[in-house]
Amino acid sequence: MKDYIEERAVSLAGYIVEHKATVRDAAHAFNISKSTVHTVRVT
């Protein structure tokens, strides 16, 4: 499970940086909620 979460966090971060996107933009691109983007973290 941790691998999936880490992969998603890295993908979201990469998308936000590459596209200079907002959290809302990233959520829309990944078809997830804005809250999900905010709560994705790797420990």
Secondary structure by P-SEA (a helix, b strand, c coil): caaaaaaaaaaaaaaaaaacccaaaaaaaacccaaaaaacccc
